[in-house]
Amino acid sequence: MADAHNLGRREFTIRLVPLTRPESFSASLRGRGVRGQELYLHHRAALDADGIQLGACTRECVLGFVVPKRLCKQAVRRNLIRRVMREALREVMHQDDLRWPSPTPVLVLKLTRKLPESFVSANSRNLMRYVRTQIQLLLRQYHERILREAFTDAVPASFPNPKIYAPHGQQ
């Protein structure tokens, strides 16, 4: 018997694949990205050179992390960032209305600045909440960028530019 919470929701097969090859990391870090306060989310499409065995899942994502010790000394905090990123990505991938990119995306989350020192404990709920909101903002910006790129690719070149052809005062 289906519970009321999942009633009407489609079930997706979701798979997060770890990014392990150094050349795949360097290719990802050269790619485009989305900047947050302390985090940077690099993204690109998966390549055959990545050596990743992609399955027949509905939604797949290749995921890598760069969390330097010089910015985050405690292993507990580094692991928290990785764990929260996986959880947030799974939440985003479970959304029914999400238009998931057709080539499997490669996402690399990089810590670029120290986290605020106001969090006393490395595994406090406030720190987890803070990291989760930062990551959710990054994923939202990434998804908006993907949709924007898909729209501009779908618009034919002969389609009139709305800024050029808009009546005066409506730009």
C-alpha positions as CSV (number, residue, x, y, z in Angstrom):
1,M,0.0,0.0,0.0
2,A,1.4,3.4,-1.0
3,D,1.7,6.0,1.7
4,A,0.0,9.4,1.3
5,H,3.4,11.2,1.1
6,N,4.5,9.5,-2.1
7,L,1.0,9.4,-3.7
8,G,1.2,10.8,-7.2
9,R,5.0,11.0,-7.3
10,R,7.0,9.3,-10.0
11,E,9.8,7.1,-8.7
12,F,13.2,7.8,-10.3
13,T,16.2,5.6,-10.3
14,I,19.0,7.9,-9.0
15,R,22.7,7.1,-9.0
16,L,25.6,9.3,-7.8
17,V,28.9,8.1,-9.3
18,P,32.1,9.3,-7.6
19,L,34.7,11.1,-9.7
20,T,38.0,9.5,-9.1
21,R,40.5,10.1,-11.9
22,P,42.8,13.1,-11.5
23,E,42.5,14.1,-15.2
24,S,38.7,14.1,-14.8
25,F,39.0,16.5,-11.8
26,S,41.3,18.8,-13.7
27,A,39.0,18.9,-16.7
28,S,36.1,19.6,-14.4
29,L,37.9,22.4,-12.6
30,R,38.7,24.1,-15.9
31,G,35.0,24.1,-16.8
32,R,32.3,26.6,-16.1
33,G,30.9,27.0,-12.6
34,V,28.5,28.7,-10.2
35,R,29.9,30.7,-7.3
36,G,28.5,30.8,-3.8
37,Q,29.9,32.4,-0.7
38,E,32.4,29.8,0.3
39,L,31.7,27.1,-2.3
40,Y,32.1,26.9,-6.1
41,L,30.2,24.3,-8.2
42,H,32.0,23.4,-11.4
43,H,29.9,21.6,-14.0
44,R,30.4,19.9,-17.4
45,A,29.0,17.0,-19.3
46,A,30.5,13.5,-18.7
47,L,33.0,12.3,-21.3
48,D,34.1,8.9,-22.4
49,A,37.6,9.7,-21.2
50,D,36.3,9.9,-17.6
51,G,36.1,6.1,-17.6
52,I,32.8,6.1,-15.8
53,Q,30.4,3.1,-16.3
54,L,27.0,4.8,-16.7
55,G,24.0,2.6,-16.3
56,A,20.4,2.7,-17.3
57,C,19.3,4.9,-14.5
58,T,16.7,7.6,-15.0
59,R,18.9,10.3,-13.4
60,E,22.7,10.0,-13.0
61,C,25.3,12.4,-11.8
62,V,29.1,12.2,-11.5
63,L,30.2,13.9,-8.3
64,G,33.6,15.1,-7.0
65,F,34.7,17.1,-4.1
66,V,37.7,19.4,-3.5
67,V,37.8,20.4,0.2
68,P,41.4,21.5,1.1
69,K,42.8,20.9,4.5
70,R,44.2,24.4,4.6
71,L,40.6,25.8,4.4
72,C,38.9,23.2,6.5
73,K,41.2,21.7,9.1
74,Q,38.8,19.3,10.7
75,A,38.0,16.0,8.9
76,V,34.5,16.1,10.5
77,R,33.7,19.3,8.7
78,R,35.1,18.1,5.4
79,N,33.1,14.9,5.6
80,L,30.0,17.0,6.6
81,I,30.3,19.1,3.4
82,R,30.6,15.9,1.3
83,R,27.6,14.3,3.0
84,V,25.4,17.3,2.8
85,M,26.2,17.8,-0.9
86,R,25.2,14.2,-1.6
87,E,21.9,14.6,0.4
88,A,21.1,18.0,-1.3
89,L,21.8,16.6,-4.7
90,R,19.6,13.6,-4.1
91,E,16.8,15.9,-3.0
92,V,17.1,18.0,-6.1
93,M,17.2,14.9,-8.3
94,H,14.0,13.5,-6.7
95,Q,11.9,16.5,-7.8
96,D,9.3,15.6,-10.3
97,D,9.3,18.9,-12.2
98,L,13.1,18.8,-12.7
99,R,14.4,18.8,-16.2
100,W,17.6,16.7,-15.8
101,P,20.4,17.3,-18.3
102,S,20.5,14.7,-21.0
103,P,24.3,14.1,-21.1
104,T,25.2,13.0,-17.6
105,P,26.5,16.0,-15.7
106,V,29.8,16.0,-13.8
107,L,29.7,18.2,-10.8
108,V,32.7,19.2,-8.7
109,L,32.1,21.1,-5.4
110,K,35.1,23.1,-4.3
111,L,35.5,24.9,-1.0
112,T,37.1,28.3,-1.8
113,R,37.0,30.1,1.6
114,K,37.0,29.1,5.2
115,L,33.6,28.4,6.7
116,P,32.6,31.0,9.4
117,E,34.3,30.5,12.7
118,S,31.0,31.2,14.5
119,F,30.2,27.5,14.4
120,V,31.9,26.1,17.5
121,S,31.3,22.4,16.9
122,A,32.3,20.7,13.7
123,N,29.1,18.7,13.6
124,S,26.6,21.2,14.9
125,R,23.1,21.4,13.4
126,N,23.6,25.1,12.6
127,L,26.7,24.3,10.5
128,M,24.9,21.5,8.7
129,R,21.9,23.9,8.0
130,Y,24.3,26.6,6.8
131,V,26.2,24.3,4.4
132,R,22.9,22.8,3.2
133,T,21.4,26.2,2.3
134,Q,24.6,27.2,0.5
135,I,24.6,24.0,-1.5
136,Q,20.9,24.2,-2.3
137,L,21.5,27.8,-3.6
138,L,24.4,26.6,-5.8
139,L,22.3,23.7,-7.2
140,R,19.4,26.1,-7.9
141,Q,21.7,28.4,-9.8
142,Y,23.2,25.5,-11.7
143,H,19.7,24.2,-12.7
144,E,18.6,27.7,-13.8
145,R,21.7,27.9,-16.0
146,I,21.1,24.5,-17.5
147,L,17.5,25.5,-18.3
148,R,18.7,28.8,-19.8
149,E,21.2,27.1,-22.0
150,A,18.7,24.5,-23.1
151,F,16.3,27.3,-24.0
152,T,18.9,29.3,-26.0
153,D,19.9,26.1,-27.9
154,A,16.2,25.4,-28.7
155,V,15.5,28.8,-30.1
156,P,16.3,28.9,-33.8
157,A,18.7,31.5,-35.1
158,S,15.9,33.2,-37.2
159,F,13.9,33.8,-34.0
160,P,13.7,37.6,-33.4
161,N,15.6,39.0,-30.5
162,P,13.0,40.4,-28.1
163,K,15.2,43.3,-27.0
164,I,15.6,44.5,-30.6
165,Y,12.0,44.1,-31.6
166,A,10.3,45.1,-28.4
167,P,8.2,48.3,-28.5
168,H,9.8,51.4,-27.1
169,G,9.8,51.4,-23.3
170,Q,9.2,47.6,-22.9
171,Q,12.7,46.3,-22.8
